[in-house]
Amino acid sequence: MKKLLSILAIALGLSACDLNMLPQDAISPNTFFNTENDLLLYTNSFYNALPSAEDVYNEDVDNVVKNSLRDELQGTRVVPTSGGGWSWGTLRNINYFLANSGKCPDAKAVAKYNGLARFFRAYFYFGMVKRFGDVPWYSKPIEVMDQEMLTKPRDPRTMVMDSVMADINYAIANLDASRQVTTVTKWTALALKSRIGLYEGTFRKYHTEFGLPNADKFLDESIAASADLMKNSGYTIYKATPATAYGKLFSSDNAIPDEVILARDFSDELQVYHNLNYYTMTASYGKPGLEKKLVNSYLMADGTRFTDIKGYETMQFAEEVQNRDPRLSQTIRTPGYTRIGETTPLVPEFGATVTGYQLIKFVSAPEWDTFTKDITDMPIFRYAEVLLNYAEAKAERGTLTQADLDLSTKLTRDRVGMPNINLADANANPDPYQAQQYTQLKGANMGVILEIRRERRVELVMENFFRWDDIIRWKEGQLLTKTFKGMYFPGPGSYDLDKNGKVDLVIYEGTKPSVPGAQLLKLGSEILLENGNKGGNIVVNGHINKKFNESRDYLYPIPTQERLLNTKLTQNPNWE
């Protein structure tokens, strides 16, 4: 984001634990905060809190898998000595602004930029609550001698989240109602409220062990925020043709303002880059690829279920990707895929994807393939998420109608020419393939919630680590313990992946063959199949035993050093 280039934003950077550090070397309240421009300059620094490009595209939970596993998936997290996300410098920056912004005599400007500050405070605390649960609530900067505040205990999650909602409501009431793709506005605040309400409402509904009240209240807040944005903002789902619209939304150098509510801005002119193209095409970043269960979850183009087809488990690549939801061929390489601006068809490169399902979402023209030289903007909030939040919150609340689906999921389906979810049919015939994954889900709306979850997974894959948040709030940590898989192969042999008459891949045993132009993978070392030379799906990290502790791992631990400094900080359950 161009705002992040501000020298002031850099000068205001604070270290993680500086709750009581006054940034007087950069800003003095006696000489600053006098004009609207002062408020603008200071608040530019808040945008540093937004996700980096890697925080957007670098998903590695069970949608996108790699040749290594995060500690969260292995069950090897430990209580850190320090750090671990227990960082408060961002909050200190925000609260310092709120304590001093009133020095500006322009009341309208003060309200506007206080709205921006409170948006970012809500954003900050939402992240902290997702990670730690109960956290101390600080609404003002802490002075160095204020031991009472510096050593206060964690406040209840209920109190913190009520304060978060008060902040976001203030932001909605006071921010500009214009549409600006790189600037936080009223619509960004509504999108954040939609996200917060859905997360907190479903977390409280499914995590009964925490005894958190008012799940329905938060779901209702999500519904109301989503509906306001849907009715009044003017945002829409970006449409071109079904075969290209979804892909173009992410490969565009500049964020498409029809749908993207807020994005990080990247620019060759300003020399602000990220690494997406290189990430998807080399072995250096884990060889990311879609996981088999997600590939299986894409519907057929006519809206029927792929997993209802007899023999779907042993379909090979060229067959399994035919006549599917067009978002599949705009997310991974499928037969006929070509790079932007080129005409040569390309097959998946197993040197760049551990599952065989090679990512193309966000991949731009070849000129940006160089290491850290990509410039596609990265969406942080987009309209499609709001639509899906609305549908899910209504379904969880028990108030969903077919008309609601026609206002929400129909738009994301229409983009790619897919039929909409039918409420009655979904509930009458829940998908058994989806149902066996989501073990906590029951009730009359089970079928349609499964379909909304499918739509959410397909539409939002590889964005903002939504999948981790979804698994946590739905209490489905068991999904992270399953063996991750890739393409199916019946055994060693030669394979024409795109059925153009040319061998693209040879899986071999023994002596390495000579097959010009083909990828050569040795069975048992360079590729692992479930049943060895008898075939099966590619197995990813099969040697690693994945664990998820249901009584502990939905929250992160409080660092040891922080609890030594503040003995009133309790530890999260079962992290002692």
Residue pairs with C-beta under 8 A, 6 or more apart in sequence:
1 47
1 50
1 182
1 263
1 264
1 265
2 182
2 265
2 267
2 270
2 272
3 9
3 44
3 47
3 182
3 183
4 44
4 47
4 48
4 272
5 270
5 272
6 41
6 44
6 45
8 26
8 41
8 42
8 44
8 45
9 44
9 45
9 47
9 48
11 23
11 26
12 23
12 26
12 27
12 42
12 45
12 93
13 45
13 48
13 89
14 21
14 23
14 89
14 90
14 92
14 93
15 21
15 89
16 83
16 86
16 87
16 88
16 89
17 82
17 86
17 87
17 88
17 89
17 562
18 88
18 89
18 92
19 88
19 91
19 92
19 138
19 141
19 142
19 150
20 92
20 141
20 142
20 143
20 144
20 146
20 150
21 89
21 92
22 96
22 141
23 93
23 96
27 42
29 100
29 103
32 38
32 42
32 100
33 39
33 42
33 100
33 101
33 102
33 103
33 104
34 103
34 104
34 105
35 104
35 106
36 104
36 106
36 109
36 113
38 104
39 97
39 101
39 104
39 109
39 110
39 112
39 113
40 113
42 97
42 113
43 97
43 113
43 116
43 117
45 93
46 90
46 93
46 94
46 116
46 117
46 120
47 184
48 90
49 90
49 120
49 123
49 124
50 262
50 264
50 380
51 264
51 378
51 380
51 464
52 264
52 274
53 264
53 266
53 274
53 275
53 276
53 378
54 274
54 275
55 464
55 465
56 264
56 378
56 379
56 380
56 463
56 464
57 274
57 276
57 279
57 361
57 362
57 378
57 462
57 463
58 279
59 461
59 462
59 463
59 465
59 466
59 467
59 468
60 66
60 69
60 70
60 286
60 288
61 70
61 73
61 465
61 467
61 468
61 471
61 480
62 291
62 293
62 294
62 467
62 471
62 479
62 480
62 482
62 484
63 290
63 291
63 294
63 457
63 461
63 462
63 467
64 288
64 289
64 290
64 291
64 359
64 461
64 462
65 288
65 289
65 290
65 291
65 354
65 355
65 484
65 540
65 541
66 285
66 286
66 287
66 288
66 289
66 354
66 540
67 286
67 287
67 354
67 540
67 541
68 286
68 541
69 541
69 544
69 546
71 77
72 468
72 480
72 553
73 480
73 546
73 548
74 544
74 545
74 546
74 547
75 546
75 547
75 548
75 549
75 553
77 553
77 556
77 557
78 557
79 557
79 558
79 559
79 560
79 571
79 575
80 557
80 559
80 560
81 559
81 560
81 561
82 559
82 560
82 561
82 562
83 559
84 556
84 557
84 558
84 559
85 128
85 131
85 132
85 556
86 132
86 558
86 559
86 562
88 138
90 120
90 124
91 121
91 124
91 125
91 138
92 141
92 142
94 117
94 120
94 121
94 124
95 121
95 138
95 139
95 140
95 141
96 141
97 113
97 117
98 114
98 117
98 118
98 121
98 139
98 140
99 140
99 141
101 110
101 113
101 114
101 117
102 110
104 110
111 174
112 174
112 175
112 176
114 170
114 174
115 170
115 171
115 172
115 173
115 174
115 175
115 189
116 171
116 175
116 184
118 167
118 168
118 170
118 171
119 167
119 168
119 171
119 175
119 184
119 188
119 189
119 192
120 184
121 164
121 167
122 164
122 165
122 167
122 168
122 171
122 192
122 196
123 192
125 135
125 137
125 160
125 163
125 164
125 167
126 164
126 192
126 195
126 196
126 199
128 135
128 160
129 135
129 157
129 160
129 161
129 164
129 200
130 199
130 469
130 472
131 555
131 556
132 154
132 555
132 556
132 558
132 572
133 157
133 210
133 555
133 572
134 154
134 155
134 156
134 157
134 160
134 570
135 154
135 155
135 157
135 160
136 152
136 153
136 154
136 155
137 155
137 159
137 160
137 163
138 149
139 163
142 149
142 150
143 149
150 566
151 565
151 566
151 567
151 568
152 566
152 568
153 568
153 569
153 570
154 568
154 569
154 570
157 210
157 212
158 212
158 213
158 214
161 196
161 200
161 218
164 196
165 193
165 196
165 221
168 189
168 192
168 193
168 196
169 193
171 184
171 186
171 189
172 186
172 189
172 190
172 193
172 225
175 184
175 185
175 186
175 188
175 189
176 185
176 186
177 185
177 186
177 187
178 185
179 185
179 187
179 233
179 234
179 235
179 257
179 261
181 255
181 257
181 260
181 261
181 262
181 263
181 377
182 255
182 262
182 263
182 264
182 265
183 262
184 262
187 229
187 233
187 235
187 261
188 261
188 262
188 381
190 225
190 226
190 228
190 229
190 233
190 386
191 225
191 229
191 261
191 262
191 381
191 385
191 386
192 381
193 221
193 222
193 225
194 222
194 225
194 226
194 229
194 385
194 386
194 389
194 390
195 222
195 381
195 385
195 389
196 218
196 221
196 222
197 218
197 219
197 220
197 221
197 222
197 223
197 225
197 389
197 393
198 218
198 219
198 222
198 389
198 392
198 393
199 469
199 473
200 215
200 218
201 215
201 216
201 217
201 218
201 219
201 220
201 221
201 222
201 393
201 396
202 215
202 219
202 392
202 396
202 473
202 474
203 212
203 215
203 472
203 473
204 210
204 212
204 213
204 214
204 215
204 218
205 215
205 219
205 396
206 440
206 473
206 474
206 475
207 473
207 475
207 554
216 397
219 393
219 396
219 397
220 393
220 397
222 389
222 390
222 393
223 390
223 393
223 394
223 397
223 399
226 386
226 387
226 389
226 390
226 393
227 390
229 235
229 383
229 386
230 386
230 387
230 390
230 407
230 408
233 383
235 258
235 259
235 261
235 383
235 386
236 258
236 259
236 383
236 411
237 258
237 259
237 383
237 384
237 387
237 411
237 412
237 414
237 415
238 245
238 248
238 249
238 256
238 258
238 259
238 415
239 245
239 414
239 415
240 248
242 326
242 415
242 416
242 417
243 326
243 329
243 330
244 330
245 415
245 416
246 326
246 327
246 330
246 331
246 415
246 416
247 330
247 331
247 360
247 361
248 256
249 256
249 259
249 260
250 361
250 362
250 376
250 379
251 340
251 362
251 363
251 364
251 376
252 376
252 377
253 364
253 375
253 376
253 377
254 377
255 263
255 265
255 377
255 379
259 382
259 383
259 384
260 377
260 379
260 381
260 382
260 383
261 381
261 382
261 383
261 386
262 379
262 380
262 381
263 377
263 378
263 379
263 380
264 377
264 378
264 380
265 272
265 377
266 272
266 273
266 274
266 374
266 375
266 376
266 377
266 378
267 375
268 375
272 375
273 372
273 373
273 374
273 375
274 372
274 374
274 375
274 376
274 378
275 285
275 371
275 372
275 374
276 362
276 363
276 364
276 374
276 376
277 363
277 364
277 366
277 368
277 369
277 370
277 373
277 374
278 284
278 285
278 369
278 370
278 371
278 372
278 373
278 374
279 285
279 288
280 288
280 352
280 353
280 358
280 359
280 360
280 362
280 363
281 349
281 352
281 363
281 369
282 351
282 352
283 351
283 352
286 354
287 351
287 352
287 353
287 354
288 353
288 354
288 359
289 332
289 353
289 354
289 355
289 356
289 357
289 358
289 359
289 486
290 331
290 332
290 355
290 357
290 359
290 461
291 355
291 357
291 484
291 485
291 486
291 540
292 355
292 484
292 485
292 486
292 487
292 537
293 437
293 482
293 485
294 457
294 458
294 461
295 320
295 328
295 332
295 357
296 306
296 307
296 312
296 433
297 306
297 307
297 433
297 434
297 454
297 457
297 458
298 306
298 324
298 325
298 327
298 328
298 458
299 305
299 306
299 324
299 325
299 418
299 454
300 306
300 309
300 323
300 324
300 325
301 323
301 324
301 325
301 326
301 417
301 418
302 323
302 419
303 418
303 419
305 431
305 433
306 312
306 320
306 324
307 431
307 433
309 315
312 320
313 488
314 488
314 490
315 488
316 487
316 488
316 489
316 490
316 495
317 348
317 356
317 487
317 488
317 495
317 497
318 335
318 496
318 497
318 498
318 499
320 488
321 328
321 329
321 334
321 335
325 416
325 418
325 458
326 416
326 417
326 418
327 416
327 458
327 459
328 334
328 458
329 337
330 360
330 361
330 416
331 359
331 360
331 361
331 461
331 462
332 348
332 357
332 358
332 359
332 360
333 346
333 347
333 348
333 357
333 358
333 360
335 345
335 347
335 497
335 498
335 499
335 500
336 345
336 498
337 345
337 346
337 347
337 360
338 344
338 345
338 346
339 346
339 363
339 365
339 366
340 363
340 364
340 365
340 366
341 365
341 366
342 366
345 498
345 500
347 497
347 498
347 504
347 505
348 356
348 357
348 358
348 497
349 358
349 519
350 356
350 505
350 519
350 521
350 526
350 527
351 519
352 358
353 359
354 486
354 538
354 540
355 484
355 485
355 486
355 487
355 538
355 540
356 486
356 487
356 538
357 486
357 487
359 462
361 461
361 462
362 376
362 378
362 462
364 374
364 375
364 376
368 374
368 375
368 376
379 463
380 464
384 411
384 412
384 459
384 460
385 460
385 466
387 407
387 408
387 409
387 411
387 412
388 408
388 409
388 412
388 452
388 455
388 456
388 459
388 460
390 404
390 407
390 408
391 400
391 404
391 405
391 408
391 409
391 452
391 455
392 449
392 452
392 453
392 456
394 400
394 401
394 404
395 445
395 448
395 449
395 452
396 445
396 449
398 444
398 445
400 423
400 445
400 448
401 423
402 422
402 423
402 424
405 420
405 421
405 423
405 448
406 420
409 420
409 421
409 451
409 452
409 455
410 420
410 421
412 455
412 459
413 419
413 420
413 421
413 455
414 420
421 448
421 451
421 452
421 455
423 448
425 447
426 447
426 448
426 450
426 451
427 444
427 445
427 446
427 447
427 448
428 447
429 447
430 446
430 447
430 450
431 447
431 450
431 451
431 454
434 450
434 451
434 453
434 454
435 441
435 446
435 450
437 476
437 479
438 450
438 453
438 474
438 476
439 476
439 478
440 474
440 475
440 476
441 449
441 450
441 474
453 470
453 474
456 466
456 470
457 467
457 470
460 466
460 467
461 467
471 477
471 479
471 480
472 554
475 554
477 548
477 550
477 553
477 554
478 548
478 550
480 546
480 548
481 546
481 547
481 548
482 546
483 539
483 540
483 542
484 539
484 540
484 541
485 530
485 537
485 538
485 539
485 540
486 537
486 538
486 539
486 540
487 537
487 538
488 535
488 536
488 537
488 538
489 495
489 507
489 529
489 535
489 536
489 538
490 535
491 507
491 529
491 533
491 534
491 535
492 507
492 508
492 509
492 523
492 533
493 506
493 507
494 503
494 505
494 506
494 515
494 518
495 503
495 504
495 505
495 506
495 507
496 502
496 503
496 504
497 504
497 505
498 504
502 517
503 515
503 517
503 518
504 517
504 518
504 519
505 518
505 519
505 521
506 513
506 515
506 518
506 519
506 520
506 521
507 521
507 522
507 523
507 527
507 529
508 520
508 521
508 522
508 523
509 522
509 523
509 524
509 533
512 520
512 522
513 520
521 527
523 529
523 532
523 533
524 532
527 538
528 538
528 539
528 540
528 542
529 535
529 536
529 537
529 538
529 539
530 536
530 537
530 539
549 574
551 573
551 574
552 572
552 573
552 574
552 575
555 572
555 573
555 575
556 572
557 571
557 572
557 575
558 569
558 570
558 571
558 572
558 575
562 569
563 569
563 571
